[in-house]
Amino acid sequence: MKLRYFQSDQDFGTGGAVVRGASVAAADRYLVVSADVLCDFRLDDLTAAHARTGAALTIALTRVPNPLQFGIVIVDGDSRVRRFLEKPTWGEVFSDTVNAGIYVVERSAVAAARRRGVRLLRRPLPRLLETGAASTATS
């Protein structure tokens, strides 16, 4: 595996970081792991699930007792994201299933987040939801 990384003194958000990374490492598909994530999620299972669905973006999910610090998710029977809300209040919570901060992203989803600093999960995700192009895998 070839690994490239860079450090930044500003927050680009997930989308901005993916776009910047894609500019130095051209590929058809990216595996994105947030730097603050510690997990035992099988990345090979995640990438295989992504390939099976044909989704533009696959989000690794997990369950937590207190979802307030995370993006909460509802999926359908085909593991497609149907609803997503970033960092809800208790009054907004509709699920204990959360975004684990690990993604498989197709080049088409990177293009959707092309503008500098675009939040991948706040602007492009609703468009991917509309087309059924966002799927999930659960740890």
CNS distance restraints for C-alpha pairs under 8 A (distance, minus, plus):
assign (resid   4 and name CA) (resid  25 and name CA) 7.87 0.50 0.50
assign (resid   5 and name CA) (resid  21 and name CA) 7.80 0.50 0.50
assign (resid  11 and name CA) (resid 117 and name CA) 7.83 0.50 0.50
assign (resid  12 and name CA) (resid  16 and name CA) 4.62 0.50 0.50
assign (resid  12 and name CA) (resid  17 and name CA) 5.48 0.50 0.50
assign (resid  12 and name CA) (resid 116 and name CA) 7.22 0.50 0.50
assign (resid  12 and name CA) (resid 117 and name CA) 4.50 0.50 0.50
assign (resid  12 and name CA) (resid 118 and name CA) 7.46 0.50 0.50
assign (resid  12 and name CA) (resid 119 and name CA) 7.95 0.50 0.50
assign (resid  13 and name CA) (resid  17 and name CA) 6.09 0.50 0.50
assign (resid  13 and name CA) (resid 117 and name CA) 5.77 0.50 0.50
assign (resid  13 and name CA) (resid 118 and name CA) 6.77 0.50 0.50
assign (resid  13 and name CA) (resid 119 and name CA) 5.40 0.50 0.50
assign (resid  13 and name CA) (resid 120 and name CA) 7.55 0.50 0.50
assign (resid  14 and name CA) (resid  18 and name CA) 6.17 0.50 0.50
assign (resid  14 and name CA) (resid 117 and name CA) 7.94 0.50 0.50
assign (resid  14 and name CA) (resid 118 and name CA) 7.75 0.50 0.50
assign (resid  14 and name CA) (resid 119 and name CA) 5.76 0.50 0.50
assign (resid  14 and name CA) (resid 120 and name CA) 5.71 0.50 0.50
assign (resid  14 and name CA) (resid 121 and name CA) 7.61 0.50 0.50
assign (resid  15 and name CA) (resid  19 and name CA) 6.13 0.50 0.50
assign (resid  15 and name CA) (resid 110 and name CA) 7.48 0.50 0.50
assign (resid  15 and name CA) (resid 113 and name CA) 5.57 0.50 0.50
assign (resid  15 and name CA) (resid 114 and name CA) 7.78 0.50 0.50
assign (resid  15 and name CA) (resid 117 and name CA) 6.37 0.50 0.50
assign (resid  15 and name CA) (resid 118 and name CA) 5.23 0.50 0.50
assign (resid  15 and name CA) (resid 119 and name CA) 4.72 0.50 0.50
assign (resid  15 and name CA) (resid 120 and name CA) 3.98 0.50 0.50
assign (resid  15 and name CA) (resid 121 and name CA) 7.42 0.50 0.50
assign (resid  16 and name CA) (resid  20 and name CA) 6.11 0.50 0.50
assign (resid  16 and name CA) (resid 113 and name CA) 7.07 0.50 0.50
assign (resid  16 and name CA) (resid 114 and name CA) 7.44 0.50 0.50
assign (resid  16 and name CA) (resid 115 and name CA) 7.27 0.50 0.50
assign (resid  16 and name CA) (resid 116 and name CA) 5.28 0.50 0.50
assign (resid  16 and name CA) (resid 117 and name CA) 4.06 0.50 0.50
assign (resid  16 and name CA) (resid 118 and name CA) 5.38 0.50 0.50
assign (resid  16 and name CA) (resid 119 and name CA) 6.66 0.50 0.50
assign (resid  16 and name CA) (resid 120 and name CA) 7.50 0.50 0.50
assign (resid  17 and name CA) (resid  21 and name CA) 6.03 0.50 0.50
assign (resid  17 and name CA) (resid 117 and name CA) 7.44 0.50 0.50
assign (resid  18 and name CA) (resid  22 and name CA) 5.98 0.50 0.50
assign (resid  18 and name CA) (resid  32 and name CA) 7.49 0.50 0.50
assign (resid  18 and name CA) (resid 110 and name CA) 6.90 0.50 0.50
assign (resid  19 and name CA) (resid  23 and name CA) 6.31 0.50 0.50
assign (resid  19 and name CA) (resid 110 and name CA) 5.97 0.50 0.50
assign (resid  19 and name CA) (resid 111 and name CA) 7.87 0.50 0.50
assign (resid  19 and name CA) (resid 113 and name CA) 6.78 0.50 0.50
assign (resid  19 and name CA) (resid 114 and name CA) 5.87 0.50 0.50
assign (resid  19 and name CA) (resid 115 and name CA) 7.96 0.50 0.50
assign (resid  19 and name CA) (resid 116 and name CA) 7.47 0.50 0.50
assign (resid  20 and name CA) (resid  24 and name CA) 7.03 0.50 0.50
assign (resid  21 and name CA) (resid  25 and name CA) 6.20 0.50 0.50
assign (resid  22 and name CA) (resid  26 and name CA) 5.41 0.50 0.50
assign (resid  22 and name CA) (resid  27 and name CA) 7.25 0.50 0.50
assign (resid  22 and name CA) (resid 110 and name CA) 7.69 0.50 0.50
assign (resid  27 and name CA) (resid 107 and name CA) 7.09 0.50 0.50
assign (resid  28 and name CA) (resid 106 and name CA) 5.96 0.50 0.50
assign (resid  28 and name CA) (resid 107 and name CA) 5.13 0.50 0.50
assign (resid  29 and name CA) (resid 104 and name CA) 7.01 0.50 0.50
assign (resid  29 and name CA) (resid 105 and name CA) 5.65 0.50 0.50
assign (resid  29 and name CA) (resid 106 and name CA) 4.47 0.50 0.50
assign (resid  29 and name CA) (resid 107 and name CA) 5.82 0.50 0.50
assign (resid  30 and name CA) (resid 104 and name CA) 5.65 0.50 0.50
assign (resid  30 and name CA) (resid 105 and name CA) 5.06 0.50 0.50
assign (resid  30 and name CA) (resid 106 and name CA) 6.35 0.50 0.50
assign (resid  30 and name CA) (resid 107 and name CA) 7.65 0.50 0.50
assign (resid  31 and name CA) (resid  47 and name CA) 7.96 0.50 0.50
assign (resid  31 and name CA) (resid 102 and name CA) 7.53 0.50 0.50
assign (resid  31 and name CA) (resid 103 and name CA) 5.88 0.50 0.50
assign (resid  31 and name CA) (resid 104 and name CA) 4.65 0.50 0.50
assign (resid  31 and name CA) (resid 105 and name CA) 6.42 0.50 0.50
assign (resid  32 and name CA) (resid 102 and name CA) 5.61 0.50 0.50
assign (resid  32 and name CA) (resid 103 and name CA) 5.01 0.50 0.50
assign (resid  32 and name CA) (resid 104 and name CA) 6.18 0.50 0.50
assign (resid  32 and name CA) (resid 105 and name CA) 7.37 0.50 0.50
assign (resid  33 and name CA) (resid  37 and name CA) 7.10 0.50 0.50
assign (resid  33 and name CA) (resid 101 and name CA) 6.23 0.50 0.50
assign (resid  33 and name CA) (resid 102 and name CA) 4.56 0.50 0.50
assign (resid  33 and name CA) (resid 103 and name CA) 6.57 0.50 0.50
assign (resid  34 and name CA) (resid 101 and name CA) 5.35 0.50 0.50
assign (resid  34 and name CA) (resid 102 and name CA) 6.24 0.50 0.50
assign (resid  37 and name CA) (resid 100 and name CA) 7.47 0.50 0.50
assign (resid  37 and name CA) (resid 101 and name CA) 6.56 0.50 0.50
assign (resid  37 and name CA) (resid 102 and name CA) 7.98 0.50 0.50
assign (resid  41 and name CA) (resid 139 and name CA) 5.75 0.50 0.50
assign (resid  42 and name CA) (resid  46 and name CA) 6.46 0.50 0.50
assign (resid  42 and name CA) (resid 139 and name CA) 7.84 0.50 0.50
assign (resid  43 and name CA) (resid  47 and name CA) 6.18 0.50 0.50
assign (resid  44 and name CA) (resid  48 and name CA) 6.08 0.50 0.50
assign (resid  45 and name CA) (resid  49 and name CA) 6.05 0.50 0.50
assign (resid  46 and name CA) (resid  50 and name CA) 6.18 0.50 0.50
assign (resid  46 and name CA) (resid  58 and name CA) 8.00 0.50 0.50
assign (resid  46 and name CA) (resid  60 and name CA) 7.09 0.50 0.50
assign (resid  46 and name CA) (resid 104 and name CA) 7.67 0.50 0.50
assign (resid  46 and name CA) (resid 137 and name CA) 6.11 0.50 0.50
assign (resid  47 and name CA) (resid  51 and name CA) 6.20 0.50 0.50
assign (resid  47 and name CA) (resid 104 and name CA) 6.59 0.50 0.50
assign (resid  48 and name CA) (resid  52 and name CA) 6.26 0.50 0.50
assign (resid  49 and name CA) (resid  53 and name CA) 6.42 0.50 0.50
assign (resid  49 and name CA) (resid 137 and name CA) 6.68 0.50 0.50
assign (resid  50 and name CA) (resid  54 and name CA) 6.38 0.50 0.50
assign (resid  50 and name CA) (resid  55 and name CA) 6.34 0.50 0.50
assign (resid  50 and name CA) (resid  57 and name CA) 7.69 0.50 0.50
assign (resid  50 and name CA) (resid  58 and name CA) 5.81 0.50 0.50
assign (resid  50 and name CA) (resid 104 and name CA) 6.87 0.50 0.50
assign (resid  50 and name CA) (resid 135 and name CA) 7.32 0.50 0.50
assign (resid  50 and name CA) (resid 136 and name CA) 7.73 0.50 0.50
assign (resid  50 and name CA) (resid 137 and name CA) 7.90 0.50 0.50
assign (resid  51 and name CA) (resid  55 and name CA) 7.48 0.50 0.50
assign (resid  53 and name CA) (resid 135 and name CA) 7.15 0.50 0.50
assign (resid  54 and name CA) (resid 133 and name CA) 7.71 0.50 0.50
assign (resid  55 and name CA) (resid 106 and name CA) 7.90 0.50 0.50
assign (resid  55 and name CA) (resid 132 and name CA) 7.74 0.50 0.50
assign (resid  55 and name CA) (resid 133 and name CA) 4.67 0.50 0.50
assign (resid  55 and name CA) (resid 134 and name CA) 5.47 0.50 0.50
assign (resid  55 and name CA) (resid 135 and name CA) 5.94 0.50 0.50
assign (resid  56 and name CA) (resid 105 and name CA) 6.05 0.50 0.50
assign (resid  56 and name CA) (resid 106 and name CA) 5.01 0.50 0.50
assign (resid  56 and name CA) (resid 107 and name CA) 7.76 0.50 0.50
assign (resid  56 and name CA) (resid 108 and name CA) 6.44 0.50 0.50
assign (resid  56 and name CA) (resid 109 and name CA) 5.65 0.50 0.50
assign (resid  56 and name CA) (resid 128 and name CA) 7.57 0.50 0.50
assign (resid  56 and name CA) (resid 133 and name CA) 5.33 0.50 0.50
assign (resid  56 and name CA) (resid 134 and name CA) 6.05 0.50 0.50
assign (resid  57 and name CA) (resid 103 and name CA) 6.88 0.50 0.50
assign (resid  57 and name CA) (resid 104 and name CA) 5.72 0.50 0.50
assign (resid  57 and name CA) (resid 105 and name CA) 4.64 0.50 0.50
assign (resid  57 and name CA) (resid 106 and name CA) 6.23 0.50 0.50
assign (resid  57 and name CA) (resid 109 and name CA) 6.51 0.50 0.50
assign (resid  57 and name CA) (resid 128 and name CA) 7.97 0.50 0.50
assign (resid  57 and name CA) (resid 133 and name CA) 6.70 0.50 0.50
assign (resid  57 and name CA) (resid 134 and name CA) 4.90 0.50 0.50
assign (resid  57 and name CA) (resid 135 and name CA) 6.33 0.50 0.50
assign (resid  58 and name CA) (resid 103 and name CA) 5.48 0.50 0.50
assign (resid  58 and name CA) (resid 104 and name CA) 5.07 0.50 0.50
assign (resid  58 and name CA) (resid 105 and name CA) 6.54 0.50 0.50
assign (resid  58 and name CA) (resid 134 and name CA) 5.75 0.50 0.50
assign (resid  58 and name CA) (resid 135 and name CA) 4.69 0.50 0.50
assign (resid  58 and name CA) (resid 136 and name CA) 5.01 0.50 0.50
assign (resid  58 and name CA) (resid 137 and name CA) 7.10 0.50 0.50
assign (resid  59 and name CA) (resid  99 and name CA) 6.53 0.50 0.50
assign (resid  59 and name CA) (resid 100 and name CA) 7.44 0.50 0.50
assign (resid  59 and name CA) (resid 101 and name CA) 7.47 0.50 0.50
assign (resid  59 and name CA) (resid 102 and name CA) 6.12 0.50 0.50
assign (resid  59 and name CA) (resid 103 and name CA) 4.70 0.50 0.50
assign (resid  59 and name CA) (resid 104 and name CA) 6.75 0.50 0.50
assign (resid  59 and name CA) (resid 134 and name CA) 7.65 0.50 0.50
assign (resid  59 and name CA) (resid 135 and name CA) 6.44 0.50 0.50
assign (resid  59 and name CA) (resid 136 and name CA) 4.76 0.50 0.50
assign (resid  59 and name CA) (resid 137 and name CA) 6.42 0.50 0.50
assign (resid  60 and name CA) (resid  99 and name CA) 6.17 0.50 0.50
assign (resid  60 and name CA) (resid 100 and name CA) 5.42 0.50 0.50
assign (resid  60 and name CA) (resid 101 and name CA) 6.88 0.50 0.50
assign (resid  60 and name CA) (resid 102 and name CA) 5.35 0.50 0.50
assign (resid  60 and name CA) (resid 103 and name CA) 6.09 0.50 0.50
assign (resid  60 and name CA) (resid 136 and name CA) 5.75 0.50 0.50
assign (resid  60 and name CA) (resid 137 and name CA) 4.99 0.50 0.50
assign (resid  60 and name CA) (resid 138 and name CA) 5.76 0.50 0.50
assign (resid  60 and name CA) (resid 139 and name CA) 7.03 0.50 0.50
assign (resid  61 and name CA) (resid  97 and name CA) 6.43 0.50 0.50
assign (resid  61 and name CA) (resid  98 and name CA) 5.44 0.50 0.50
assign (resid  61 and name CA) (resid  99 and name CA) 4.85 0.50 0.50
assign (resid  61 and name CA) (resid 100 and name CA) 5.04 0.50 0.50
assign (resid  61 and name CA) (resid 136 and name CA) 6.67 0.50 0.50
assign (resid  61 and name CA) (resid 137 and name CA) 5.99 0.50 0.50
assign (resid  61 and name CA) (resid 138 and name CA) 4.58 0.50 0.50
assign (resid  61 and name CA) (resid 139 and name CA) 6.14 0.50 0.50
assign (resid  62 and name CA) (resid  97 and name CA) 5.57 0.50 0.50
assign (resid  62 and name CA) (resid  98 and name CA) 5.50 0.50 0.50
assign (resid  62 and name CA) (resid  99 and name CA) 6.70 0.50 0.50
assign (resid  62 and name CA) (resid 100 and name CA) 5.95 0.50 0.50
assign (resid  62 and name CA) (resid 138 and name CA) 5.71 0.50 0.50
assign (resid  62 and name CA) (resid 139 and name CA) 5.48 0.50 0.50
assign (resid  63 and name CA) (resid  96 and name CA) 5.41 0.50 0.50
assign (resid  63 and name CA) (resid  97 and name CA) 4.39 0.50 0.50
assign (resid  63 and name CA) (resid  98 and name CA) 5.92 0.50 0.50
assign (resid  64 and name CA) (resid  96 and name CA) 5.68 0.50 0.50
assign (resid  64 and name CA) (resid  97 and name CA) 6.63 0.50 0.50
assign (resid  64 and name CA) (resid  98 and name CA) 7.10 0.50 0.50
assign (resid  65 and name CA) (resid  96 and name CA) 6.46 0.50 0.50
assign (resid  66 and name CA) (resid  96 and name CA) 7.19 0.50 0.50
assign (resid  67 and name CA) (resid  71 and name CA) 7.51 0.50 0.50
assign (resid  67 and name CA) (resid  72 and name CA) 6.76 0.50 0.50
assign (resid  67 and name CA) (resid  87 and name CA) 7.55 0.50 0.50
assign (resid  67 and name CA) (resid  88 and name CA) 7.70 0.50 0.50
assign (resid  67 and name CA) (resid  93 and name CA) 7.62 0.50 0.50
assign (resid  67 and name CA) (resid  95 and name CA) 7.84 0.50 0.50
assign (resid  67 and name CA) (resid  96 and name CA) 5.83 0.50 0.50
assign (resid  67 and name CA) (resid  97 and name CA) 7.57 0.50 0.50
assign (resid  67 and name CA) (resid  98 and name CA) 6.65 0.50 0.50
assign (resid  68 and name CA) (resid  87 and name CA) 5.31 0.50 0.50
assign (resid  68 and name CA) (resid  88 and name CA) 5.46 0.50 0.50
assign (resid  68 and name CA) (resid  89 and name CA) 6.13 0.50 0.50
assign (resid  68 and name CA) (resid  90 and name CA) 7.00 0.50 0.50
assign (resid  68 and name CA) (resid  93 and name CA) 7.78 0.50 0.50
assign (resid  69 and name CA) (resid  87 and name CA) 5.24 0.50 0.50
assign (resid  69 and name CA) (resid  88 and name CA) 7.62 0.50 0.50
assign (resid  70 and name CA) (resid  86 and name CA) 6.19 0.50 0.50
assign (resid  70 and name CA) (resid  87 and name CA) 4.89 0.50 0.50
assign (resid  70 and name CA) (resid  88 and name CA) 7.63 0.50 0.50
assign (resid  70 and name CA) (resid  98 and name CA) 6.00 0.50 0.50
assign (resid  70 and name CA) (resid  99 and name CA) 6.40 0.50 0.50
assign (resid  71 and name CA) (resid  84 and name CA) 6.64 0.50 0.50
assign (resid  71 and name CA) (resid  85 and name CA) 5.37 0.50 0.50
assign (resid  71 and name CA) (resid  86 and name CA) 3.86 0.50 0.50
assign (resid  71 and name CA) (resid  87 and name CA) 5.15 0.50 0.50
assign (resid  71 and name CA) (resid  88 and name CA) 7.31 0.50 0.50
assign (resid  71 and name CA) (resid  98 and name CA) 5.46 0.50 0.50
assign (resid  71 and name CA) (resid  99 and name CA) 5.32 0.50 0.50
assign (resid  72 and name CA) (resid  84 and name CA) 5.63 0.50 0.50
assign (resid  72 and name CA) (resid  85 and name CA) 5.35 0.50 0.50
assign (resid  72 and name CA) (resid  86 and name CA) 6.31 0.50 0.50
assign (resid  72 and name CA) (resid  87 and name CA) 7.24 0.50 0.50
assign (resid  72 and name CA) (resid  88 and name CA) 7.52 0.50 0.50
assign (resid  72 and name CA) (resid  93 and name CA) 7.51 0.50 0.50
assign (resid  72 and name CA) (resid  94 and name CA) 7.54 0.50 0.50
assign (resid  72 and name CA) (resid  95 and name CA) 6.11 0.50 0.50
assign (resid  72 and name CA) (resid  96 and name CA) 6.79 0.50 0.50
assign (resid  72 and name CA) (resid  97 and name CA) 5.75 0.50 0.50
assign (resid  72 and name CA) (resid  98 and name CA) 4.37 0.50 0.50
assign (resid  72 and name CA) (resid  99 and name CA) 6.29 0.50 0.50
assign (resid  73 and name CA) (resid  81 and name CA) 6.86 0.50 0.50
assign (resid  73 and name CA) (resid  82 and name CA) 7.58 0.50 0.50
assign (resid  73 and name CA) (resid  83 and name CA) 5.66 0.50 0.50
assign (resid  73 and name CA) (resid  84 and name CA) 4.62 0.50 0.50
assign (resid  73 and name CA) (resid  85 and name CA) 6.76 0.50 0.50
assign (resid  73 and name CA) (resid  95 and name CA) 6.47 0.50 0.50
assign (resid  73 and name CA) (resid  96 and name CA) 7.96 0.50 0.50
assign (resid  73 and name CA) (resid  97 and name CA) 5.70 0.50 0.50
assign (resid  73 and name CA) (resid  98 and name CA) 5.66 0.50 0.50
assign (resid  73 and name CA) (resid  99 and name CA) 6.96 0.50 0.50
assign (resid  74 and name CA) (resid  81 and name CA) 6.06 0.50 0.50
assign (resid  74 and name CA) (resid  82 and name CA) 5.65 0.50 0.50
assign (resid  74 and name CA) (resid  83 and name CA) 5.10 0.50 0.50
assign (resid  74 and name CA) (resid  84 and name CA) 6.62 0.50 0.50
assign (resid  74 and name CA) (resid  94 and name CA) 7.98 0.50 0.50
assign (resid  74 and name CA) (resid  95 and name CA) 6.71 0.50 0.50
assign (resid  74 and name CA) (resid  97 and name CA) 7.21 0.50 0.50
assign (resid  75 and name CA) (resid  79 and name CA) 5.38 0.50 0.50
assign (resid  75 and name CA) (resid  80 and name CA) 5.27 0.50 0.50
assign (resid  75 and name CA) (resid  81 and name CA) 4.47 0.50 0.50
assign (resid  75 and name CA) (resid  82 and name CA) 5.22 0.50 0.50
assign (resid  75 and name CA) (resid  83 and name CA) 7.01 0.50 0.50
assign (resid  75 and name CA) (resid 135 and name CA) 7.98 0.50 0.50
assign (resid  75 and name CA) (resid 136 and name CA) 7.56 0.50 0.50
assign (resid  76 and name CA) (resid  80 and name CA) 5.51 0.50 0.50
assign (resid  76 and name CA) (resid  81 and name CA) 6.68 0.50 0.50
assign (resid  76 and name CA) (resid  82 and name CA) 6.46 0.50 0.50
assign (resid  79 and name CA) (resid 135 and name CA) 5.50 0.50 0.50
assign (resid  79 and name CA) (resid 136 and name CA) 5.34 0.50 0.50
assign (resid  79 and name CA) (resid 137 and name CA) 7.03 0.50 0.50
assign (resid  80 and name CA) (resid 132 and name CA) 6.44 0.50 0.50
assign (resid  80 and name CA) (resid 133 and name CA) 7.54 0.50 0.50
assign (resid  80 and name CA) (resid 134 and name CA) 5.82 0.50 0.50
assign (resid  80 and name CA) (resid 135 and name CA) 4.14 0.50 0.50
assign (resid  80 and name CA) (resid 136 and name CA) 6.16 0.50 0.50
assign (resid  81 and name CA) (resid 129 and name CA) 6.41 0.50 0.50
assign (resid  81 and name CA) (resid 132 and name CA) 7.43 0.50 0.50
assign (resid  81 and name CA) (resid 134 and name CA) 5.68 0.50 0.50
assign (resid  81 and name CA) (resid 135 and name CA) 5.44 0.50 0.50
assign (resid  81 and name CA) (resid 136 and name CA) 6.67 0.50 0.50
assign (resid  82 and name CA) (resid 129 and name CA) 6.38 0.50 0.50
assign (resid  83 and name CA) (resid 129 and name CA) 7.83 0.50 0.50
assign (resid  86 and name CA) (resid 121 and name CA) 7.83 0.50 0.50
assign (resid  86 and name CA) (resid 122 and name CA) 7.56 0.50 0.50
assign (resid  88 and name CA) (resid  92 and name CA) 5.46 0.50 0.50
assign (resid  88 and name CA) (resid  93 and name CA) 5.95 0.50 0.50
assign (resid  89 and name CA) (resid  93 and name CA) 6.46 0.50 0.50
assign (resid 105 and name CA) (resid 109 and name CA) 6.20 0.50 0.50
assign (resid 105 and name CA) (resid 110 and name CA) 7.02 0.50 0.50
assign (resid 106 and name CA) (resid 110 and name CA) 6.61 0.50 0.50
assign (resid 107 and name CA) (resid 111 and name CA) 6.26 0.50 0.50
assign (resid 108 and name CA) (resid 112 and name CA) 6.46 0.50 0.50
assign (resid 109 and name CA) (resid 113 and name CA) 6.53 0.50 0.50
assign (resid 109 and name CA) (resid 124 and name CA) 7.54 0.50 0.50
assign (resid 110 and name CA) (resid 114 and name CA) 6.05 0.50 0.50
assign (resid 112 and name CA) (resid 124 and name CA) 5.86 0.50 0.50
assign (resid 113 and name CA) (resid 118 and name CA) 5.67 0.50 0.50
assign (resid 113 and name CA) (resid 119 and name CA) 7.28 0.50 0.50
assign (resid 113 and name CA) (resid 120 and name CA) 5.89 0.50 0.50
assign (resid 113 and name CA) (resid 123 and name CA) 7.95 0.50 0.50
assign (resid 113 and name CA) (resid 124 and name CA) 6.26 0.50 0.50
assign (resid 114 and name CA) (resid 118 and name CA) 7.25 0.50 0.50
assign (resid 118 and name CA) (resid 123 and name CA) 7.17 0.50 0.50
assign (resid 119 and name CA) (resid 123 and name CA) 6.16 0.50 0.50
assign (resid 119 and name CA) (resid 124 and name CA) 7.63 0.50 0.50
assign (resid 120 and name CA) (resid 124 and name CA) 5.59 0.50 0.50
assign (resid 120 and name CA) (resid 125 and name CA) 6.37 0.50 0.50
assign (resid 121 and name CA) (resid 125 and name CA) 4.96 0.50 0.50
assign (resid 121 and name CA) (resid 126 and name CA) 7.80 0.50 0.50
assign (resid 122 and name CA) (resid 126 and name CA) 7.13 0.50 0.50
assign (resid 123 and name CA) (resid 127 and name CA) 7.35 0.50 0.50
assign (resid 124 and name CA) (resid 128 and name CA) 6.31 0.50 0.50
assign (resid 125 and name CA) (resid 129 and name CA) 6.01 0.50 0.50
assign (resid 125 and name CA) (resid 134 and name CA) 7.34 0.50 0.50
assign (resid 126 and name CA) (resid 130 and name CA) 6.27 0.50 0.50
assign (resid 127 and name CA) (resid 131 and name CA) 6.70 0.50 0.50
assign (resid 128 and name CA) (resid 132 and name CA) 6.05 0.50 0.50
assign (resid 128 and name CA) (resid 133 and name CA) 4.85 0.50 0.50
assign (resid 128 and name CA) (resid 134 and name CA) 5.60 0.50 0.50
assign (resid 129 and name CA) (resid 133 and name CA) 6.06 0.50 0.50
assign (resid 129 and name CA) (resid 134 and name CA) 5.87 0.50 0.50
